[in-house]
Amino acid sequence: MSLTGVAAVASGAPATTSKTASAAPASGKKTATNYLYSSIGDFDAQVKPLIDRPDVAGVQLVVPWKALERKKDQYDFSEIDRALKYVRDRHKKLFIQVQDRFFAPPTRLPDYLLQDPEYKGGAAPTKNENGLGPGEPGAVAAQWNPQVRGRFQQLLKAMSQKFDGRLAGVNLPETATEVDTGKDRTGYSDDAYFKAELDNMAYGKKVFHKTPFIQYVNFWPGEWNNSRNYMKRTFEFAKAHGIGLGGPDILPDRPAQMQNSYPFFKKYRGQLPMVAMAVQEPDFQYKSPKTGKPYTRQEFTDFGTNTLGADAIFWATSSPWLHQPAAR
């Protein structure tokens, strides 16, 4: 879909949906299936020791853009191939998260994207809100630049040609970001970012016909409590086009999440083709607003399944329960 078409939906105009775009909705059911969550670089050390557990269905691996496109139009999917063979030999499944943003250096985007004047810098600096300390800013690919977005979509197309139907899912990372507008030279705006992310969602769904395509959504820059209607439009767009949604954190009843994406996951439960949520390392440091204690595995699972409607939960390999004997 072109950005013009996305802009129409983003502005509230009705979407025209093809039969292939409108996947059958998931029923509001069952307990979510458990998967591991890790970076591609930690596959051998962190995933292999845990992948054979009978209570784990597979793994979601985060892969940076640069690892997949070393040079312009030169794609390297060998690490995905290796991981896919390993898990499939064990009758497990593989999800891939294509990462275009980084919370700290190095910025793992293709060199040509950052150096070629055509891409006007290729990435925008982001402010650090993740406790990494001063001097550790992040970066996000300038998807609002049509040339940058076009390169990202070419990557998705190349991935789909090789892996569509072989992967259990492909997802894009969280929508939350905070561009340092005082240092930005890419022409960032909240509206342009929102429209570009929806355009990538639509394109991913267009090229992945057999593998579920998923967008993580948690917060939108410049918005709080759906103040600019971004969140509502995201869920409407995903439902209309058969795109899965998810998020990087299950944090039951946490006020910030409850004022942003969580009410929409609850409202649209059973209406999306797939919901995939993660429990990542920082989530174990948060305390439940109800108990004042760190969240338990059961709290993560119950809230993720019953409130957010998760079909899959991706657990950090550091999750305590993964280092206890599997229940038989």
C-alpha beads as a LAMMPS data file, in Angstrom:
LAMMPS data file: protein, C-alpha beads

328 atoms
327 bonds

1 atom types
1 bond types

-500.0 500.0 xlo xhi
-500.0 500.0 ylo yhi
-500.0 500.0 zlo zhi

Masses

1 110.0

Atoms # bond

1 1 1 0.000 0.000 0.000
2 1 1 1.254 3.483 -0.789
3 1 1 1.688 6.116 1.878
4 1 1 -1.227 7.966 0.288
5 1 1 -3.488 5.011 1.013
6 1 1 -2.208 4.778 4.558
7 1 1 -2.763 8.479 5.075
8 1 1 -6.399 8.052 4.077
9 1 1 -6.916 5.358 6.694
10 1 1 -4.913 7.319 9.261
11 1 1 -7.178 10.301 8.721
12 1 1 -10.281 8.202 9.315
13 1 1 -11.241 7.390 5.719
14 1 1 -12.585 3.858 5.138
15 1 1 -10.079 1.254 3.996
16 1 1 -10.523 -0.956 0.974
17 1 1 -9.471 -4.441 2.039
18 1 1 -8.699 -7.346 -0.232
19 1 1 -9.698 -10.888 0.675
20 1 1 -6.092 -11.765 1.387
21 1 1 -5.746 -8.802 3.730
22 1 1 -8.692 -9.694 5.950
23 1 1 -7.506 -12.695 7.897
24 1 1 -9.985 -14.538 10.052
25 1 1 -10.012 -13.157 13.591
26 1 1 -8.610 -15.190 16.425
27 1 1 -11.168 -16.366 18.938
28 1 1 -10.901 -15.141 22.498
29 1 1 -9.656 -18.370 24.003
30 1 1 -6.903 -20.427 25.608
31 1 1 -3.644 -19.825 27.349
32 1 1 -0.921 -18.185 25.291
33 1 1 1.838 -20.377 23.881
34 1 1 5.274 -19.836 25.419
35 1 1 8.325 -18.925 23.355
36 1 1 11.829 -17.800 24.225
37 1 1 12.993 -14.279 23.423
38 1 1 16.606 -13.427 22.591
39 1 1 18.882 -11.588 20.187
40 1 1 20.261 -13.471 17.206
41 1 1 23.767 -13.044 18.617
42 1 1 22.842 -14.912 21.799
43 1 1 21.240 -17.874 20.052
44 1 1 23.996 -20.370 20.842
45 1 1 24.609 -19.283 24.433
46 1 1 21.081 -18.507 25.611
47 1 1 18.595 -20.258 23.340
48 1 1 20.131 -23.644 22.661
49 1 1 20.259 -24.674 26.359
50 1 1 16.502 -23.980 26.717
51 1 1 14.915 -24.734 23.360
52 1 1 14.308 -28.426 24.083
53 1 1 12.036 -27.711 27.049
54 1 1 8.620 -29.293 26.400
55 1 1 6.879 -26.132 27.664
56 1 1 8.572 -23.937 25.030
57 1 1 7.207 -23.884 21.470
58 1 1 10.079 -22.001 19.866
59 1 1 11.901 -18.682 19.927
60 1 1 11.623 -15.071 18.823
61 1 1 14.963 -13.629 17.693
62 1 1 15.709 -9.927 17.352
63 1 1 17.837 -9.264 14.263
64 1 1 19.237 -5.794 13.456
65 1 1 18.781 -4.435 9.946
66 1 1 22.548 -4.292 9.351
67 1 1 22.938 -8.017 10.022
68 1 1 20.492 -8.733 7.202
69 1 1 21.769 -6.208 4.655
70 1 1 25.542 -5.881 4.902
71 1 1 25.716 -3.765 1.747
72 1 1 23.019 -2.213 -0.409
73 1 1 20.941 -4.970 -1.997
74 1 1 23.281 -7.642 -0.620
75 1 1 21.148 -9.609 1.810
76 1 1 22.554 -12.125 4.245
77 1 1 19.986 -14.427 5.817
78 1 1 22.475 -17.118 6.834
79 1 1 21.993 -16.610 10.578
80 1 1 18.223 -16.888 10.249
81 1 1 18.693 -20.003 8.115
82 1 1 20.936 -21.545 10.756
83 1 1 18.551 -20.778 13.613
84 1 1 15.543 -21.951 11.606
85 1 1 17.148 -25.287 10.810
86 1 1 18.120 -25.800 14.442
87 1 1 14.629 -25.150 15.827
88 1 1 12.775 -27.005 13.080
89 1 1 14.952 -30.060 13.598
90 1 1 13.518 -30.008 17.128
91 1 1 9.939 -29.416 15.917
92 1 1 9.973 -25.863 17.235
93 1 1 9.024 -22.546 15.620
94 1 1 10.873 -19.319 14.854
95 1 1 9.696 -15.702 14.978
96 1 1 11.912 -12.862 13.720
97 1 1 11.825 -9.254 14.929
98 1 1 13.429 -6.929 12.366
99 1 1 15.095 -4.193 14.413
100 1 1 15.431 -0.657 13.042
101 1 1 15.999 1.203 16.351
102 1 1 18.600 0.958 19.062
103 1 1 18.669 2.262 22.613
104 1 1 22.440 2.728 22.715
105 1 1 25.422 2.637 20.332
106 1 1 26.316 1.038 18.060
107 1 1 23.544 1.897 15.649
108 1 1 23.237 -1.316 13.693
109 1 1 21.863 0.074 10.471
110 1 1 23.486 -0.459 7.060
111 1 1 26.449 1.845 6.449
112 1 1 25.104 3.061 3.108
113 1 1 21.950 4.253 4.832
114 1 1 23.951 6.440 7.192
115 1 1 26.534 7.651 4.676
116 1 1 24.797 8.135 1.311
117 1 1 23.418 11.693 0.974
118 1 1 20.304 10.249 -0.695
119 1 1 19.077 9.127 2.749
120 1 1 19.762 12.453 4.489
121 1 1 21.429 10.845 7.478
122 1 1 19.308 7.700 7.445
123 1 1 18.570 7.783 11.175
124 1 1 17.468 10.230 13.841
125 1 1 19.031 10.493 17.314
126 1 1 16.761 9.493 20.178
127 1 1 16.795 10.544 23.789
128 1 1 17.682 7.921 26.331
129 1 1 14.851 7.086 28.706
130 1 1 16.078 3.589 29.537
131 1 1 18.437 4.175 32.425
132 1 1 21.582 3.840 30.336
133 1 1 22.990 7.123 31.561
134 1 1 24.114 10.326 29.843
135 1 1 26.177 10.054 26.710
136 1 1 24.306 6.934 25.564
137 1 1 21.667 8.185 23.125
138 1 1 19.947 5.815 20.765
139 1 1 18.856 6.065 17.159
140 1 1 15.880 5.128 15.002
141 1 1 15.832 4.619 11.239
142 1 1 14.227 7.626 9.550
143 1 1 11.257 5.670 8.218
144 1 1 9.416 8.951 7.545
145 1 1 11.950 9.549 4.745
146 1 1 10.445 7.729 1.720
147 1 1 13.899 6.672 0.500
148 1 1 14.761 5.086 3.850
149 1 1 11.364 3.441 4.121
150 1 1 11.709 2.121 0.587
151 1 1 14.965 0.394 1.523
152 1 1 13.375 -1.130 4.619
153 1 1 10.471 -2.424 2.575
154 1 1 12.895 -3.951 0.074
155 1 1 14.403 -5.847 3.000
156 1 1 10.973 -7.112 4.027
157 1 1 10.295 -8.178 0.445
158 1 1 13.589 -10.081 0.223
159 1 1 12.845 -11.784 3.547
160 1 1 9.374 -12.769 2.408
161 1 1 10.699 -14.313 -0.802
162 1 1 12.920 -16.608 1.244
163 1 1 10.956 -17.222 4.446
164 1 1 7.244 -16.699 3.856
165 1 1 5.484 -19.787 5.167
166 1 1 8.619 -21.032 6.922
167 1 1 8.620 -18.612 9.846
168 1 1 5.955 -18.615 12.563
169 1 1 5.850 -14.817 12.451
170 1 1 7.690 -11.617 11.581
171 1 1 7.285 -8.523 13.702
172 1 1 8.371 -4.903 13.686
173 1 1 9.591 -3.344 16.962
174 1 1 7.712 -1.122 19.371
175 1 1 6.240 2.171 18.206
176 1 1 7.572 4.042 21.246
177 1 1 10.490 6.334 20.461
178 1 1 11.578 9.851 21.368
179 1 1 13.486 11.602 18.628
180 1 1 15.827 14.313 19.858
181 1 1 14.324 17.030 17.682
182 1 1 17.012 19.498 18.739
183 1 1 19.615 17.331 17.015
184 1 1 17.493 15.784 14.271
185 1 1 18.336 16.602 10.644
186 1 1 15.965 14.136 8.978
187 1 1 12.723 16.125 9.023
188 1 1 11.003 14.112 11.734
189 1 1 7.449 14.846 12.843
190 1 1 5.056 12.767 14.927
191 1 1 2.503 12.597 12.105
192 1 1 5.089 11.589 9.517
193 1 1 6.405 8.869 11.818
194 1 1 2.908 7.522 12.488
195 1 1 2.000 7.371 8.800
196 1 1 5.320 5.738 7.919
197 1 1 4.848 3.017 10.528
198 1 1 1.381 2.219 9.185
199 1 1 2.820 2.107 5.681
200 1 1 5.405 -0.460 6.810
201 1 1 2.655 -2.473 8.482
202 1 1 0.664 -2.543 5.262
203 1 1 3.689 -3.454 3.171
204 1 1 4.736 -6.262 5.485
205 1 1 1.254 -7.749 5.292
206 1 1 1.324 -7.377 1.500
207 1 1 4.509 -9.413 1.026
208 1 1 4.059 -11.998 3.790
209 1 1 1.108 -14.072 2.613
210 1 1 1.570 -17.209 4.732
211 1 1 3.604 -15.992 7.706
212 1 1 1.770 -13.763 10.224
213 1 1 2.999 -10.172 10.151
214 1 1 2.898 -8.298 13.456
215 1 1 3.505 -4.745 14.631
216 1 1 4.487 -4.040 18.227
217 1 1 2.543 -1.039 19.534
218 1 1 2.889 0.398 23.023
219 1 1 3.075 4.221 22.891
220 1 1 3.001 6.761 20.064
221 1 1 5.264 9.836 20.193
222 1 1 3.324 13.022 20.835
223 1 1 0.306 11.164 22.176
224 1 1 -1.034 10.124 25.562
225 1 1 -4.300 8.304 26.213
226 1 1 -5.181 8.334 22.491
227 1 1 -5.100 12.140 22.518
228 1 1 -4.330 12.285 18.768
229 1 1 -6.287 9.162 17.877
230 1 1 -3.093 7.360 16.811
231 1 1 -3.728 4.320 18.984
232 1 1 -7.313 3.855 17.887
233 1 1 -6.368 4.254 14.234
234 1 1 -3.581 1.687 14.639
235 1 1 -5.941 -0.983 15.935
236 1 1 -8.599 -0.160 13.348
237 1 1 -5.969 -0.365 10.611
238 1 1 -4.595 -3.682 11.873
239 1 1 -8.057 -5.208 12.126
240 1 1 -9.065 -4.013 8.656
241 1 1 -5.904 -5.341 7.023
242 1 1 -5.371 -8.602 8.892
243 1 1 -2.195 -7.469 10.662
244 1 1 -1.228 -8.855 14.052
245 1 1 -0.292 -6.598 16.953
246 1 1 1.752 -7.055 20.092
247 1 1 4.125 -5.343 22.438
248 1 1 7.502 -5.572 24.152
249 1 1 6.178 -5.681 27.718
250 1 1 3.443 -7.326 29.746
251 1 1 3.060 -5.112 32.815
252 1 1 -0.300 -5.864 34.462
253 1 1 -2.321 -2.815 35.519
254 1 1 0.638 -0.453 35.136
255 1 1 -0.830 3.066 34.759
256 1 1 1.191 4.229 31.731
257 1 1 0.328 1.149 29.688
258 1 1 -3.277 1.213 30.880
259 1 1 -3.622 4.733 29.432
260 1 1 -2.156 3.814 26.064
261 1 1 -2.156 0.470 24.245
262 1 1 -3.638 -1.922 26.831
263 1 1 -7.276 -0.739 26.662
264 1 1 -7.189 -1.274 22.914
265 1 1 -5.769 -4.777 23.195
266 1 1 -8.653 -5.522 25.550
267 1 1 -11.237 -3.922 23.266
268 1 1 -9.963 -5.691 20.131
269 1 1 -9.400 -9.046 21.815
270 1 1 -10.419 -11.791 19.410
271 1 1 -10.571 -9.385 16.450
272 1 1 -6.924 -9.542 15.346
273 1 1 -5.273 -12.451 13.508
274 1 1 -2.536 -12.707 16.137
275 1 1 -1.479 -10.979 19.349
276 1 1 2.099 -11.557 20.470
277 1 1 3.400 -10.039 23.710
278 1 1 6.818 -10.198 25.340
279 1 1 8.115 -10.391 28.885
280 1 1 11.567 -8.850 28.563
281 1 1 14.352 -8.420 31.119
282 1 1 13.273 -5.043 32.589
283 1 1 9.767 -6.353 33.272
284 1 1 11.041 -8.464 36.154
285 1 1 12.168 -5.294 37.957
286 1 1 8.705 -3.723 38.024
287 1 1 6.280 -4.223 40.901
288 1 1 2.583 -4.882 40.634
289 1 1 0.444 -1.846 41.546
290 1 1 -1.908 -4.270 43.299
291 1 1 0.563 -6.226 45.449
292 1 1 3.597 -3.951 45.639
293 1 1 5.724 -6.997 44.785
294 1 1 7.516 -8.042 41.587
295 1 1 5.192 -9.641 39.078
296 1 1 4.939 -13.416 39.139
297 1 1 4.911 -15.680 36.112
298 1 1 1.226 -16.356 36.722
299 1 1 0.411 -12.636 36.783
300 1 1 2.232 -12.108 33.480
301 1 1 0.467 -15.081 31.915
302 1 1 -3.024 -14.329 33.222
303 1 1 -2.957 -10.673 32.244
304 1 1 -1.304 -11.341 28.899
305 1 1 -3.862 -13.975 27.971
306 1 1 -7.081 -12.820 29.598
307 1 1 -6.774 -9.033 29.255
308 1 1 -4.453 -8.491 26.281
309 1 1 -5.561 -11.564 24.344
310 1 1 -2.056 -12.847 23.681
311 1 1 -1.741 -15.923 21.487
312 1 1 2.035 -16.020 22.067
313 1 1 4.243 -14.801 24.898
314 1 1 7.958 -14.316 24.250
315 1 1 9.913 -14.800 27.491
316 1 1 13.397 -13.421 28.089
317 1 1 15.815 -16.304 28.495
318 1 1 16.611 -14.925 31.961
319 1 1 13.032 -15.647 33.127
320 1 1 13.341 -17.528 36.443
321 1 1 10.861 -20.258 35.494
322 1 1 12.967 -21.212 32.490
323 1 1 15.763 -22.203 34.839
324 1 1 13.606 -24.563 36.829
325 1 1 12.609 -28.084 35.757
326 1 1 9.824 -28.120 33.196
327 1 1 6.456 -29.329 34.414
328 1 1 5.545 -32.727 33.007

Bonds

1 1 1 2
2 1 2 3
3 1 3 4
4 1 4 5
5 1 5 6
6 1 6 7
7 1 7 8
8 1 8 9
9 1 9 10
10 1 10 11
11 1 11 12
12 1 12 13
13 1 13 14
14 1 14 15
15 1 15 16
16 1 16 17
17 1 17 18
18 1 18 19
19 1 19 20
20 1 20 21
21 1 21 22
22 1 22 23
23 1 23 24
24 1 24 25
25 1 25 26
26 1 26 27
27 1 27 28
28 1 28 29
29 1 29 30
30 1 30 31
31 1 31 32
32 1 32 33
33 1 33 34
34 1 34 35
35 1 35 36
36 1 36 37
37 1 37 38
38 1 38 39
39 1 39 40
40 1 40 41
41 1 41 42
42 1 42 43
43 1 43 44
44 1 44 45
45 1 45 46
46 1 46 47
47 1 47 48
48 1 48 49
49 1 49 50
50 1 50 51
51 1 51 52
52 1 52 53
53 1 53 54
54 1 54 55
55 1 55 56
56 1 56 57
57 1 57 58
58 1 58 59
59 1 59 60
60 1 60 61
61 1 61 62
62 1 62 63
63 1 63 64
64 1 64 65
65 1 65 66
66 1 66 67
67 1 67 68
68 1 68 69
69 1 69 70
70 1 70 71
71 1 71 72
72 1 72 73
73 1 73 74
74 1 74 75
75 1 75 76
76 1 76 77
77 1 77 78
78 1 78 79
79 1 79 80
80 1 80 81
81 1 81 82
82 1 82 83
83 1 83 84
84 1 84 85
85 1 85 86
86 1 86 87
87 1 87 88
88 1 88 89
89 1 89 90
90 1 90 91
91 1 91 92
92 1 92 93
93 1 93 94
94 1 94 95
95 1 95 96
96 1 96 97
97 1 97 98
98 1 98 99
99 1 99 100
100 1 100 101
101 1 101 102
102 1 102 103
103 1 103 104
104 1 104 105
105 1 105 106
106 1 106 107
107 1 107 108
108 1 108 109
109 1 109 110
110 1 110 111
111 1 111 112
112 1 112 113
113 1 113 114
114 1 114 115
115 1 115 116
116 1 116 117
117 1 117 118
118 1 118 119
119 1 119 120
120 1 120 121
121 1 121 122
122 1 122 123
123 1 123 124
124 1 124 125
125 1 125 126
126 1 126 127
127 1 127 128
128 1 128 129
129 1 129 130
130 1 130 131
131 1 131 132
132 1 132 133
133 1 133 134
134 1 134 135
135 1 135 136
136 1 136 137
137 1 137 138
138 1 138 139
139 1 139 140
140 1 140 141
141 1 141 142
142 1 142 143
143 1 143 144
144 1 144 145
145 1 145 146
146 1 146 147
147 1 147 148
148 1 148 149
149 1 149 150
150 1 150 151
151 1 151 152
152 1 152 153
153 1 153 154
154 1 154 155
155 1 155 156
156 1 156 157
157 1 157 158
158 1 158 159
159 1 159 160
160 1 160 161
161 1 161 162
162 1 162 163
163 1 163 164
164 1 164 165
165 1 165 166
166 1 166 167
167 1 167 168
168 1 168 169
169 1 169 170
170 1 170 171
171 1 171 172
172 1 172 173
173 1 173 174
174 1 174 175
175 1 175 176
176 1 176 177
177 1 177 178
178 1 178 179
179 1 179 180
180 1 180 181
181 1 181 182
182 1 182 183
183 1 183 184
184 1 184 185
185 1 185 186
186 1 186 187
187 1 187 188
188 1 188 189
189 1 189 190
190 1 190 191
191 1 191 192
192 1 192 193
193 1 193 194
194 1 194 195
195 1 195 196
196 1 196 197
197 1 197 198
198 1 198 199
199 1 199 200
200 1 200 201
201 1 201 202
202 1 202 203
203 1 203 204
204 1 204 205
205 1 205 206
206 1 206 207
207 1 207 208
208 1 208 209
209 1 209 210
210 1 210 211
211 1 211 212
212 1 212 213
213 1 213 214
214 1 214 215
215 1 215 216
216 1 216 217
217 1 217 218
218 1 218 219
219 1 219 220
220 1 220 221
221 1 221 222
222 1 222 223
223 1 223 224
224 1 224 225
225 1 225 226
226 1 226 227
227 1 227 228
228 1 228 229
229 1 229 230
230 1 230 231
231 1 231 232
232 1 232 233
233 1 233 234
234 1 234 235
235 1 235 236
236 1 236 237
237 1 237 238
238 1 238 239
239 1 239 240
240 1 240 241
241 1 241 242
242 1 242 243
243 1 243 244
244 1 244 245
245 1 245 246
246 1 246 247
247 1 247 248
248 1 248 249
249 1 249 250
250 1 250 251
251 1 251 252
252 1 252 253
253 1 253 254
254 1 254 255
255 1 255 256
256 1 256 257
257 1 257 258
258 1 258 259
259 1 259 260
260 1 260 261
261 1 261 262
262 1 262 263
263 1 263 264
264 1 264 265
265 1 265 266
266 1 266 267
267 1 267 268
268 1 268 269
269 1 269 270
270 1 270 271
271 1 271 272
272 1 272 273
273 1 273 274
274 1 274 275
275 1 275 276
276 1 276 277
277 1 277 278
278 1 278 279
279 1 279 280
280 1 280 281
281 1 281 282
282 1 282 283
283 1 283 284
284 1 284 285
285 1 285 286
286 1 286 287
287 1 287 288
288 1 288 289
289 1 289 290
290 1 290 291
291 1 291 292
292 1 292 293
293 1 293 294
294 1 294 295
295 1 295 296
296 1 296 297
297 1 297 298
298 1 298 299
299 1 299 300
300 1 300 301
301 1 301 302
302 1 302 303
303 1 303 304
304 1 304 305
305 1 305 306
306 1 306 307
307 1 307 308
308 1 308 309
309 1 309 310
310 1 310 311
311 1 311 312
312 1 312 313
313 1 313 314
314 1 314 315
315 1 315 316
316 1 316 317
317 1 317 318
318 1 318 319
319 1 319 320
320 1 320 321
321 1 321 322
322 1 322 323
323 1 323 324
324 1 324 325
325 1 325 326
326 1 326 327
327 1 327 328
